[in-house]
């Protein structure tokens, strides 16, 4: 009889554990029967996980599969760079040239398209995206930018349009935000023209509105379809200010790089005076992380006051780019990306992170999460044990 009780008790424990796991595990995706209204919402209690060009540490950047992988891995936002085709179609692509991240070198029919243009004050030679129509661009296939990353997917995935990228986010089985960049707007407006005097920025905004993106930061509308708009060009962010109340992020380059449109220095655009001006148009800044924490001989130095001053102006800080590979991890972090995430989130206190490895950041944040919805497993197991003991006593009696 006692064996029967022990067996029954064991079954009860297993049953309780299964109930606990089933009720507390974080489910990334709704069941097939779930509808739009029951999508898991965007988390807002911890720094945002921004998948930089998708899961590009694993798959060729800014491709459909790279974005789908990042969503699968738990990212909050999928990030992209927006450039323009010859016929005015907005495309997801980082470089103004196609040479480094597509197989265009294998397309001999395009060999005569090599041109030299001035790009941000310097001459650049290559095959420029705005010299190709959408139809031509769709014949190309993406390839991995870095030789030390997985090459098996080279030549398999096409370049996608801005609208295709948006559709990936909308179709996600949970709420996933988008984080598009108005890329090289000065160059795009020089080489691509739209009817009725429209600019690159205007067409960009028309597409966001077409798909229902609107609302100020953390508003009900924004939480339904989250979106940050980013650019290195402050004039672009000011231009679209009256067209949308979507939150905007001013990107900041290295200390020796001037803004592409206003020719301002790093010192000028990170001054308190400028922060006071730009905060009327943006909710935050996106600096290169080595400008926040300088590096010498691959060791991080004392942090600057950039984050503190930005926060004092009520500006968020979303630094870029976090990468898992040894050559990108400074010696202080012992080649451990989790140590780096911990430093930036808990010591520096940033509000979002651009990462090539969204899965790694997601794992770190889940393992260290102290959200109000979390259940203390040990305390729950103690309660279960007490319930089991009471149940055993009642049976024995």
N, C-alpha and C positions, 0 to 999 in steps of 0.2 A: 504493500500500500504506500509506504514511504517512497519507494522507487517511482510509483505512479505520480505522487505529488511532485517529486523532483523533476520528473519529465514534464509535467504540466507547467511547473514554474519556469522551466527553461523555455518552453513554447511561449509562455506569457512574456518573458523578457525579450525574446526575439520579435514577438508581435509589437511590443511597445517601441523597440528600437526601430523597426520598420516604419511605424507610424511617425516617430520623431524625424527620421531621415526624410520621409516623404513630405512632411509638412514644413521642414526647415531648410531643405536644400534649395539653393538659388537656381531657379530654372531660367536659363537664358532665353528659351523660346516657348511661346504658348503652344498648347496642343492644337492639332489641325482643326478642331472644332471651335477654337477661340476666334473671336472676331476682332475688328479694329479697336473697339472700345475697351477690350481687355488686354491689350498689349502691355507688357511690363514697361513702366515709365522710365524715363531717364533718371539716373541717380544724380542727386545734387548735394549729397552730404560730404563728399570728398573731392579732391582735385580731379579734373576731367582727364580721362584717358583719350588722347587724340591719336588715331592711327595715321601717322605721317605717310601720305601717298599710299595708304592701305597697309597691308602686311608686307611691306616691300623688303623686309629682311628675309622673307621666304619666297616671295613671288615677284615677277617683274612689276615695277611701280606703276601706279595709277591705272591698273587694268581691272576689269570686272572681278576676276578671281581673287586679286589682291584685296579688294574691298570686301568681298564675301568672306574671305578667310579672317579678316580683322573683325568682322561682325560676329563670326562664329567664336572667336577668341575673347569676346567680351568688351570690345572698345565702346566708348561713349559716342565718339565722333569719328567719321571718316573724313580725312583731309585731302584736298586736291588743289592743283594749280590750273588756272584757266587761261588758255591762249586761244588764238583764232585762226581758222583756215582761210584760204584765199577767197572763198565764197562766203565768208562771214559767219561760219558755224563755230560756236564755242566748243573747244576741245579740252580734254583732261590731259595735260602734258606739262612737264616742268621746264625743260630747256626750250629756248626759242629755236634751236636747231634740232634735227631729228637724228643726228649722227650717232650719238652715244647710247641711246636707249631703244632704237628700233633696228630692224634689219634692212634699212634703206640702202646700204652699201651693196646688197645683193640684187637690187633693182636697177639694172643697167639702163633701163629706159629713163631714169631720173638723173643720170650722171651729168647732164648738161645744166642741171638746175643749181649747181654750186654758185653761191653768191657771197659777196662781202658787204656787210652793212655795219654802220656804227651802232653799237649796243652799249648804252650807259657810258658814253665817252670814249669807248675803245673799239677799234675795228675787229670784227669777228667774221670768220669765213666758215661756210658750211651750207647745209641744206635746211633752209628755214621753213618753219611750219606754215607761215603765211604765204608761201609760194606754191602751196599745194591745196587742191580742192578736197572737200570731204570725201568724195569718191576715191581720189588717189590715196588719201591718208588711210582709208579703210583697207587698202591692199597691203599695208605694212603690218608687221607683227612686232610686238615688244620684246625687249631682251633685258636681262639683269644688268644694272649699271656697274656693280662692283664684281671684279673677277673672283674674289674670295667667297662669294655667295653662290647658292645653288643655281647651276646653269641649265638644269634639265628642262626648264619651262621656256627657254628661249625659243622664239619663233612660233609659239602656240596661241598667243592671245592678241587680239586687235586693240588699237587705240580706241577709246570710247569718247563719246560726246558728253558735254555737261549734263544734258537731259538724261542720258543713259545712266550717268552717275547718280543723279537725283533719284531716278527710279529704283536703283538698288537700295538706297536708304529708305524710301517710302515702302518698298516691298519687304523690308526686314521684318522678322516675326516679333520684334520688340521695338521700342522707340529708339532709333539711332539718329543722331544729329549729323549735319553736314557742316563742313568747315572749308568753304572754297576761297581761293585767293585770286584777287584781280591781279594777274601776273603781267609784268612789263607793259603797263597800259600806255606809256608814252610811245613805245615802239609799235604796239598794236594799232593805235590810232593813226600813226604815220603811214602804215602800209595797208590797212584795211578800211574801207569806207562803207557806211550804211546809208540807206535813204533818209531823207528829211533831216540831215545833219546830226543823226544820232552818233553817240560815241560808244566805245567798247563798254564803258560802265553802264550806259543806259540799256544796252541789249542784255547785259549780265543781270540787271535788276528785273527786266521784263520776264526773263526765264524763271527767276525765283518767285515772282508774283504769280506766274502761270501755274506753278505747282503749289501755291498756297502758303508760301513761307512769309510769315509776318509776325509782328508782336515784339514788344520790348523784352529785355532779358528777364527770364523767370515768369513772364506773364503766362496766362492759361494758353493763349495762342502759340506762344513760343515753345512751351513745354510739349505741346502736341506735335510740332515739327521744329525741333531745335536747329538753330543755324547761327554760326558766327561768320561774319564776312571779314576777310583779312587782306592787307596789302602793305607793301613797303612804300607805296606812293601816298603820302598824306593827302595830296590834292584829290585823289580818287575817292578817298573816304569822305572828304568834305563834299565832293560833288554829289554823292548819293545820299547825303544826310537828309535832305528833304524828300527823298523818294521812298525811304523806309525807316522804320524804327527798330529794325533788327540790330542786335549788338554787333559792334565792329571792333576789330583788333588791329592796332598799328604795329606792324612788324619792324624790327630794328636789326640792322646788319652789324657787321664787325666795326670796331672803333675807327678804322681807317677808311670806311666806305661812306660816301655821301648819298643822300637820298636821290633817286633817279629823276625826280620831277622838280624838286625845289632846291636841289644842290646844297642841302644843309648838312652840317657835320654831325657826327655822333654826339659830341658835347652839346650842341645846340638842341637836338631833339630829345635828349634825356635830361635837360635842365628843368628845374621846378617851374620856371616861367613857361616853358613849352608844354609841360604836363598840364598846367593850369588852362592853357589854350585848347589842347587836343582833347581833354576829357569832356568837352562839350560835344564831341563827335564820336568818341569811342568809349568802350567800357574797359579796355585794357590794352596792354602791350605784349608783343611776342618777341623777346630779344633772343639772340644767339646766346646759349648758356655760358659760353666762355667770356662773355662781356659782363655777366653777373658775378661769376666766380673766376677770376683770371687764372691762367695756367702757366707754369714755368717748369721746363724740363719734365713735362707730363705729370706734374704734381699740382694740385689745386692750391691756390693761395688764399689769403683772407678775402672774404666776399666784399664786394662794393656795397654801397647803400642804395643801389638801384631799386631793389624790391621794397625796401622800407619806405623809400620816398614815393614810389608808385602807389603803394597801399595807402600812404598818407593822403594821396590825391584821389582815393577811392577807385584806383585802377587795378584790375586784375593783372596777373603776370603769368603768361603761358610760354615758357622757354622752349627752344628747339636746339638740337635734335638728340634724343637719347637712343643709343645703339648698344647692342649686347657684345659686339666683337671686341677683342682685346685691344685693337689699335684705337678704339674710341673710349675705352674705360681708363681714366687716369689712375695712376699707381696707388693713390690713396684708397681706392675702392677694391684693391686686391683681386682685380679681374672679376668682380661680382656685381652684376647689374642691380641686384636687390639692395646692396649697400648704397649704390648711387641713388636709387629711387628713395631710399630711406632718408638720405642726406638732404635731397632737394625738397622732399615733402615735409619732413619734420624739423629740419634745421633752417633751411632757407625759407620755407613756407610759401611755395608757389601754388597757383590756383589751377593749373593744368599743365600737362606735359605732352609734347610732340614726341612720339616714339616710333621707331621702325619695327618694334616688336611689341605690339599691343597685348599679345597673350602674356608676356612676361610681366608687364605692368599690371595687368588684370589679376594675375595670380598673386603678386605681391600685395595688392590692395585688398583682395579677398582674405588672404591669410592674416593680415594685420588689421582688418576692419573692426571698428568698435561702434558700428552703427546701432541706433536705438532698436532696430528690429532683430538684432542678433540674439540668439539664445545661448546661455551658458550650458554647454553640454554636460559638464561634470555635475552641476547642480540638478539638472534634469534627471540624470541617471541616478543620483541619490534619492530623488523623489520616487522614481520608479522602483528602486530597491525597497524603499519603505512600504510602498503599496504591495509589492510582492510578499514581503514578510507578513504584513497584516492578512493578506489573502491566505497564506500558508497556515497561519495560526487559526483562522476561522475554519479551515477545512479539517485540521487536526481535532479541533473541538467538536 
